[in-house]
Amino acid sequence: MINLPPGIRIWLIAGITDMRKGFNGLGELVQHTLDENPFSGHIFIFRGRRGDMVKILWADADGMNLYMKRLEDGQFVWPVAREGKITLTRSQLTLLLDKLDWRQPKTPTRLNPVKML
């Protein structure tokens, strides 16, 4: 995973996005639909109709970055909302990209210590 600078916000864009869009099209969505600045340094995550692909738009000090991940099997867990944005933590982003349910992560149960005889 890429080291993210402190203070960065991670925004998951609800609904379905046309995955044919590139830098300009996704930046336009961020700017006009979400009323956000695509060059703010925040991360914006989009999902396609089939649910097997996400695109991540992120502007850093060097320029605009566009990352894409396509699953060979299964779908990314996505909110039911059709519009708007949802903020994620870094941990939730990792879970999302690992195809796990980021919405309600379960903390591991503590194992009982083994009694020695």
N, CA and C atoms as a LAMMPS dump frame, in Angstrom:
ITEM: TIMESTEP
0
ITEM: NUMBER OF ATOMS
351
ITEM: BOX BOUNDS ff ff ff
-5.0000000000000000e+02 5.0000000000000000e+02
-5.0000000000000000e+02 5.0000000000000000e+02
-5.0000000000000000e+02 5.0000000000000000e+02
ITEM: ATOMS id mol type element x y z
1 1 1 N 0.843 -1.183 0
2 1 2 C 0 0 0
3 1 3 C 0.885 1.241 0
4 2 1 N 0.392 2.295 -0.531
5 2 2 C 1.1 3.558 -0.612
6 2 3 C 1.036 4.25 0.744
7 3 1 N 2.149 4.845 1.167
8 3 2 C 2.135 5.627 2.403
9 3 3 C 1.33 6.892 2.176
10 4 1 N 0.309 7.071 2.974
11 4 2 C -0.55 8.244 2.85
12 4 3 C -0.122 9.284 3.865
13 5 1 N -0.069 10.546 3.465
14 5 2 C 0.321 11.594 4.404
15 5 3 C -0.734 11.78 5.495
16 6 1 N -0.324 12.277 6.657
17 6 2 C -1.294 12.51 7.73
18 6 3 C -2.307 13.581 7.321
19 7 1 N -3.499 13.464 7.85
20 7 2 C -4.55 14.446 7.58
21 7 3 C -5.326 14.209 6.294
22 8 1 N -4.97 13.189 5.545
23 8 2 C -5.668 12.909 4.288
24 8 3 C -7.04 12.308 4.588
25 9 1 N -8.024 12.679 3.818
26 9 2 C -9.37 12.107 3.947
27 9 3 C -9.578 11.125 2.807
28 10 1 N -10.286 10.051 3.108
29 10 2 C -10.571 9.02 2.114
30 10 3 C -12.075 9.015 1.899
31 11 1 N -12.499 9.306 0.683
32 11 2 C -13.919 9.397 0.353
33 11 3 C -14.314 8.274 -0.592
34 12 1 N -15.296 7.504 -0.186
35 12 2 C -15.888 6.479 -1.051
36 12 3 C -17.103 7.135 -1.699
37 13 1 N -17.159 7.122 -3.015
38 13 2 C -18.25 7.758 -3.76
39 13 3 C -19.357 6.726 -3.943
40 14 1 N -20.51 6.972 -3.324
41 14 2 C -21.632 6.035 -3.383
42 14 3 C -22.197 5.976 -4.802
43 15 1 N -22.874 4.889 -5.089
44 15 2 C -23.488 4.725 -6.406
45 15 3 C -22.547 4.071 -7.39
46 16 1 N -22.926 4.164 -8.641
47 16 2 C -22.19 3.517 -9.732
48 16 3 C -21.548 4.591 -10.603
49 17 1 N -20.306 4.357 -10.989
50 17 2 C -19.568 5.29 -11.838
51 17 3 C -19.221 4.6 -13.15
52 18 1 N -19.255 5.353 -14.231
53 18 2 C -18.844 4.855 -15.54
54 18 3 C -17.332 4.655 -15.51
55 19 1 N -16.873 3.421 -15.566
56 19 2 C -15.453 3.105 -15.449
57 19 3 C -14.644 3.464 -16.695
58 20 1 N -15.308 3.984 -17.723
59 20 2 C -14.572 4.48 -18.889
60 20 3 C -13.95 5.841 -18.606
61 21 1 N -14.391 6.494 -17.527
62 21 2 C -13.878 7.818 -17.179
63 21 3 C -12.432 7.725 -16.708
64 22 1 N -11.674 8.739 -17.077
65 22 2 C -10.283 8.829 -16.663
66 22 3 C -10.096 9.99 -15.698
67 23 1 N -8.902 10.576 -15.712
68 23 2 C -8.579 11.678 -14.812
69 23 3 C -9.604 12.805 -14.88
70 24 1 N -9.86 13.295 -16.083
71 24 2 C -10.736 14.458 -16.248
72 24 3 C -12.175 14.155 -15.867
73 25 1 N -12.698 13.013 -16.315
74 25 2 C -14.087 12.665 -16.02
75 25 3 C -14.327 12.438 -14.54
76 26 1 N -13.422 11.737 -13.883
77 26 2 C -13.577 11.494 -12.446
78 26 3 C -13.369 12.78 -11.651
79 27 1 N -12.404 13.594 -12.084
80 27 2 C -12.186 14.884 -11.425
81 27 3 C -13.398 15.788 -11.538
82 28 1 N -14.045 15.734 -12.695
83 28 2 C -15.275 16.504 -12.905
84 28 3 C -16.39 16.043 -11.967
85 29 1 N -16.522 14.723 -11.794
86 29 2 C -17.512 14.188 -10.852
87 29 3 C -17.25 14.689 -9.435
88 30 1 N -16.003 14.656 -9.039
89 30 2 C -15.635 15.119 -7.694
90 30 3 C -15.992 16.591 -7.536
91 31 1 N -15.658 17.374 -8.544
92 31 2 C -15.866 18.816 -8.465
93 31 3 C -17.331 19.222 -8.546
94 32 1 N -18.062 18.696 -9.496
95 32 2 C -19.425 19.172 -9.728
96 32 3 C -20.483 18.398 -8.947
97 33 1 N -20.337 17.109 -8.82
98 33 2 C -21.347 16.306 -8.131
99 33 3 C -21.164 16.344 -6.624
100 34 1 N -19.916 16.284 -6.166
101 34 2 C -19.646 16.22 -4.729
102 34 3 C -19.246 17.558 -4.135
103 35 1 N -19.053 18.562 -4.981
104 35 2 C -18.638 19.898 -4.544
105 35 3 C -17.331 19.833 -3.746
106 36 1 N -16.394 19.038 -4.238
107 36 2 C -15.07 18.896 -3.625
108 36 3 C -14.015 19.266 -4.657
109 37 1 N -12.822 19.561 -4.188
110 37 2 C -11.708 19.88 -5.065
111 37 3 C -10.91 18.609 -5.329
112 38 1 N -10.839 18.138 -6.577
113 38 2 C -10.1 16.909 -6.865
114 38 3 C -8.596 17.041 -6.599
115 39 1 N -8.085 18.267 -6.48
116 39 2 C -6.67 18.503 -6.213
117 39 3 C -6.402 18.778 -4.736
118 40 1 N -7.367 18.45 -3.878
119 40 2 C -7.256 18.731 -2.443
120 40 3 C -6.256 17.83 -1.729
121 41 1 N -5.849 16.748 -2.374
122 41 2 C -4.959 15.792 -1.725
123 41 3 C -5.71 14.653 -1.079
124 42 1 N -7.043 14.727 -1.099
125 42 2 C -7.855 13.65 -0.548
126 42 3 C -7.983 12.531 -1.582
127 43 1 N -8.394 11.354 -1.114
128 43 2 C -8.56 10.184 -1.979
129 43 3 C -10.043 9.994 -2.279
130 44 1 N -10.367 9.746 -3.541
131 44 2 C -11.745 9.517 -3.971
132 44 3 C -11.815 8.146 -4.637
133 45 1 N -12.735 7.294 -4.145
134 45 2 C -12.846 5.913 -4.634
135 45 3 C -14.174 5.74 -5.362
136 46 1 N -14.125 5.176 -6.564
137 46 2 C -15.3 4.974 -7.413
138 46 3 C -15.429 3.489 -7.74
139 47 1 N -16.676 3.02 -7.909
140 47 2 C -16.917 1.623 -8.28
141 47 3 C -17.765 1.55 -9.54
142 48 1 N -17.505 0.553 -10.368
143 48 2 C -18.259 0.353 -11.6
144 48 3 C -19.544 -0.424 -11.377
145 49 1 N -20.317 -0.574 -12.429
146 49 2 C -21.63 -1.223 -12.378
147 49 3 C -21.558 -2.677 -11.929
148 50 1 N -20.611 -3.434 -12.439
149 50 2 C -20.521 -4.859 -12.084
150 50 3 C -19.98 -5.084 -10.687
151 51 1 N -19.314 -4.072 -10.123
152 51 2 C -18.81 -4.186 -8.763
153 51 3 C -17.471 -4.875 -8.635
154 52 1 N -16.867 -5.233 -9.759
155 52 2 C -15.591 -5.938 -9.695
156 52 3 C -14.393 -5.015 -9.934
157 53 1 N -14.652 -3.704 -10.062
158 53 2 C -13.575 -2.766 -10.341
159 53 3 C -13.767 -1.488 -9.531
160 54 1 N -12.657 -0.969 -9.008
161 54 2 C -12.66 0.351 -8.381
162 54 3 C -11.553 1.181 -9.006
163 55 1 N -11.784 2.486 -9.032
164 55 2 C -10.762 3.446 -9.44
165 55 3 C -10.578 4.418 -8.285
166 56 1 N -9.326 4.762 -8.048
167 56 2 C -8.977 5.669 -6.959
168 56 3 C -8.28 6.88 -7.561
169 57 1 N -8.832 8.056 -7.287
170 57 2 C -8.278 9.31 -7.773
171 57 3 C -7.629 10.027 -6.598
172 58 1 N -6.358 10.435 -6.772
173 58 2 C -5.628 11.075 -5.683
174 58 3 C -4.6 12.029 -6.266
175 59 1 N -4.655 13.268 -5.825
176 59 2 C -3.669 14.262 -6.24
177 59 3 C -2.661 14.431 -5.111
178 60 1 N -1.386 14.231 -5.427
179 60 2 C -0.346 14.481 -4.441
180 60 3 C 0.51 15.653 -4.925
181 61 1 N 1.644 15.884 -4.306
182 61 2 C 2.485 17.035 -4.647
183 61 3 C 3.021 16.961 -6.08
184 62 1 N 3.125 15.742 -6.623
185 62 2 C 3.686 15.58 -7.97
186 62 3 C 2.655 15.633 -9.084
187 63 1 N 1.385 15.465 -8.766
188 63 2 C 0.356 15.491 -9.797
189 63 3 C -0.805 14.58 -9.458
190 64 1 N -1.658 14.358 -10.431
191 64 2 C -2.852 13.529 -10.263
192 64 3 C -2.502 12.07 -10.497
193 65 1 N -3.012 11.194 -9.625
194 65 2 C -2.792 9.751 -9.728
195 65 3 C -4.134 9.06 -9.93
196 66 1 N -4.127 8.027 -10.735
197 66 2 C -5.32 7.22 -10.953
198 66 3 C -4.924 5.763 -10.803
199 67 1 N -5.487 5.12 -9.787
200 67 2 C -5.218 3.709 -9.53
201 67 3 C -6.476 2.918 -9.835
202 68 1 N -6.286 1.682 -10.287
203 68 2 C -7.424 0.836 -10.609
204 68 3 C -7.151 -0.564 -10.084
205 69 1 N -8.193 -1.192 -9.549
206 69 2 C -8.089 -2.585 -9.148
207 69 3 C -9.311 -3.307 -9.681
208 70 1 N -9.06 -4.427 -10.371
209 70 2 C -10.146 -5.255 -10.891
210 70 3 C -10.002 -6.639 -10.288
211 71 1 N -11.116 -7.143 -9.762
212 71 2 C -11.13 -8.47 -9.167
213 71 3 C -11.393 -9.517 -10.239
214 72 1 N -10.726 -10.627 -10.149
215 72 2 C -10.972 -11.736 -11.064
216 72 3 C -12.201 -12.531 -10.619
217 73 1 N -12.518 -12.459 -9.329
218 73 2 C -13.659 -13.191 -8.794
219 73 3 C -14.286 -12.373 -7.675
220 74 1 N -15.596 -12.246 -7.657
221 74 2 C -16.289 -11.538 -6.588
222 74 3 C -16.475 -10.063 -6.874
223 75 1 N -16.945 -9.358 -5.839
224 75 2 C -17.231 -7.934 -5.943
225 75 3 C -16.712 -7.209 -4.711
226 76 1 N -16.507 -5.91 -4.877
227 76 2 C -16.152 -5.066 -3.746
228 76 3 C -17.4 -4.788 -2.923
229 77 1 N -17.246 -4.722 -1.612
230 77 2 C -18.364 -4.388 -0.724
231 77 3 C -18.612 -2.892 -0.863
232 78 1 N -19.873 -2.539 -1.15
233 78 2 C -20.212 -1.148 -1.439
234 78 3 C -21.475 -0.766 -0.687
235 79 1 N -21.618 0.488 -0.279
236 79 2 C -22.842 0.902 0.422
237 79 3 C -24.054 0.884 -0.505
238 80 1 N -25.221 0.796 0.086
239 80 2 C -26.469 0.75 -0.676
240 80 3 C -26.828 2.135 -1.224
241 81 1 N -26.352 3.2 -0.611
242 81 2 C -26.685 4.567 -1.039
243 81 3 C -26.362 4.757 -2.514
244 82 1 N -27.212 5.513 -3.198
245 82 2 C -27.045 5.737 -4.629
246 82 3 C -26.278 7.014 -4.958
247 83 1 N -26.12 7.904 -3.983
248 83 2 C -25.396 9.143 -4.225
249 83 3 C -24.762 9.632 -2.944
250 84 1 N -23.836 10.566 -3.087
251 84 2 C -23.147 11.117 -1.927
252 84 3 C -21.787 10.47 -1.739
253 85 1 N -21.226 10.71 -0.57
254 85 2 C -19.906 10.187 -0.27
255 85 3 C -19.85 9.733 1.178
256 86 1 N -18.959 8.813 1.436
257 86 2 C -18.788 8.24 2.766
258 86 3 C -17.307 8.297 3.081
259 87 1 N -16.968 8.746 4.264
260 87 2 C -15.565 8.797 4.632
261 87 3 C -15.113 7.451 5.194
262 88 1 N -13.902 7.057 4.835
263 88 2 C -13.324 5.8 5.3
264 88 3 C -12.047 6.081 6.076
265 89 1 N -11.691 5.149 6.94
266 89 2 C -10.394 5.201 7.6
267 89 3 C -9.383 4.468 6.727
268 90 1 N -8.127 4.576 7.063
269 90 2 C -7.095 3.849 6.317
270 90 3 C -7.314 2.344 6.427
271 91 1 N -7.716 1.907 7.627
272 91 2 C -7.973 0.475 7.831
273 91 3 C -9.141 0 6.975
274 92 1 N -10.203 0.81 6.9
275 92 2 C -11.354 0.443 6.072
276 92 3 C -10.976 0.392 4.602
277 93 1 N -10.099 1.297 4.156
278 93 2 C -9.631 1.267 2.764
279 93 3 C -8.895 -0.041 2.49
280 94 1 N -8.056 -0.459 3.418
281 94 2 C -7.333 -1.719 3.26
282 94 3 C -8.301 -2.887 3.177
283 95 1 N -9.313 -2.902 4.058
284 95 2 C -10.313 -3.967 4.024
285 95 3 C -11.061 -3.965 2.692
286 96 1 N -11.461 -2.787 2.225
287 96 2 C -12.18 -2.667 0.95
288 96 3 C -11.357 -3.262 -0.186
289 97 1 N -10.085 -2.883 -0.262
290 97 2 C -9.235 -3.353 -1.36
291 97 3 C -8.907 -4.839 -1.238
292 98 1 N -9.055 -5.39 -0.038
293 98 2 C -8.854 -6.83 0.165
294 98 3 C -10.149 -7.618 -0.002
295 99 1 N -11.197 -6.942 -0.484
296 99 2 C -12.508 -7.563 -0.761
297 99 3 C -13.195 -8.053 0.516
298 100 1 N -12.94 -7.361 1.632
299 100 2 C -13.565 -7.707 2.907
300 100 3 C -14.611 -6.664 3.248
301 101 1 N -15.509 -7.001 4.161
302 101 2 C -16.572 -6.071 4.545
303 101 3 C -16.007 -5.013 5.481
304 102 1 N -15.776 -3.83 4.967
305 102 2 C -15.188 -2.722 5.707
306 102 3 C -16.22 -2.013 6.583
307 103 1 N -17.519 -2.283 6.343
308 103 2 C -18.572 -1.536 7.031
309 103 3 C -18.683 -1.888 8.505
310 104 1 N -18.494 -3.138 8.844
311 104 2 C -18.598 -3.564 10.238
312 104 3 C -17.477 -4.556 10.548
313 105 1 N -16.256 -4.048 10.636
314 105 2 C -15.163 -4.975 10.924
315 105 3 C -15.323 -5.576 12.311
316 106 1 N -14.997 -6.82 12.417
317 106 2 C -15.122 -7.517 13.692
318 106 3 C -13.752 -7.589 14.342
319 107 1 N -13.709 -7.251 15.621
320 107 2 C -12.455 -7.387 16.337
321 107 3 C -12.285 -8.851 16.713
322 108 1 N -11.08 -9.34 16.651
323 108 2 C -10.881 -10.755 16.967
324 108 3 C -11.213 -11.03 18.426
325 109 1 N -11.791 -12.189 18.664
326 109 2 C -12.105 -12.564 20.038
327 109 3 C -10.823 -13.025 20.711
328 110 1 N -10.715 -12.672 21.947
329 110 2 C -9.519 -13.047 22.691
330 110 3 C -9.617 -14.51 23.083
331 111 1 N -8.57 -15.239 22.85
332 111 2 C -8.534 -16.658 23.197
333 111 3 C -8.3 -16.816 24.695
334 112 1 N -8.94 -17.809 25.268
335 112 2 C -8.719 -18.102 26.671
336 112 3 C -7.309 -18.681 26.834
337 113 1 N -6.609 -18.237 27.88
338 113 2 C -5.269 -18.793 28.084
339 113 3 C -5.341 -20.287 28.395
340 114 1 N -4.369 -20.998 27.93
341 114 2 C -4.313 -22.442 28.158
342 114 3 C -3.774 -22.683 29.56
343 115 1 N -4.462 -23.522 30.31
344 115 2 C -4.016 -23.849 31.673
345 115 3 C -2.923 -24.893 31.598
346 116 1 N -1.874 -24.645 32.314
347 116 2 C -0.772 -25.584 32.37
348 116 3 C -1.041 -26.595 33.485
349 117 1 N -0.749 -27.832 33.25
350 117 2 C -0.92 -28.874 34.269
351 117 3 C 0.281 -28.982 35.145
